[in-house]
Amino acid sequence: MFLRYNYPDTEALVRARVIYFTQIGQYTLDTFDAPNIRFSYGAEYLYAFTGKMPDARQIAELYAKIKLFYPDFQPVK
């Protein structure tokens, strides 16, 4: 994801590690959101991690990918 947004290799690696260490922490603490809630904030998560807000096309692509695994997904915003 970070290489896609043109971050230098080392910075992209560190940013990716922050994300998966955060994910490990969520599993360790047993804190989970329902998928429809969590995925509804996909654009905001991308912005928080990359500093760049995805455009409408990218958000549509994200939601299409989510629907492959969660066909009933509807954003809750």
N, C-alpha and C positions, 0 to 999 in steps of 0.2 A: 504494500500500500504506500509506504513512504518513498520507495523508489519511483512509483507512479507519479508522485507529487514532486519529484526531482530533488529530494533530499540527498546530500552526499552519503556514500555507502556507510560510513561509520555512524553517522547520525541516524540513518534509517535503521541500522541494526539496534542501536540503543533504544530508539523509540519503540521498535517492535518488542524488545525485551521488556520494556516497561509494561506494555499491554499484556503480554502473556504472564508476567509475574503478578499483575493485577488480577488476571483471570484465576491464577492458582490461589491467590488470597481469597477470592470470592468462594471458590470451592472449599477451601480450608475452613472458612468462617460459616459455611453453609448458608450464604445469603444469595437468594435467587429472586429475580423478577419473573413474572409470567412472560412467555415469549412475546405475546402481542404487545406488552408494555415495553419490554426491553428493546425490541426491534423497532418500535415506533420512534425511538430516539436515535436511530442509526445515523442520520445526518448530523445531529448534534455531537454524537460520539466521534464521528469523523472530524468534525471541526475541532473538538477538544484535543484530539490526538495530533492532528496535522496543522491546525491553525488556518485551514482553508475550508470554506463551506462548499460542499458539493453542489453542483448545479442541478436543475430539474431533471435533466437526462440521467445524471449519475444516481440521483435518488430513485428514479424509476427503475434503473438497472438493479439497484440494491434491493428494492421491494420485490422485483421479479425473481431474484435469486432466493430471497427469503420464502417466497410462495412455493418454490420447488420443494421445500421441506415442510412448510406450514401452509398448505393450500388455503386455509380459511383465514390467513392473516389479514387484518385490517388495522391500519394505524389508529391509535386511540387518542391522538391529540385533538 
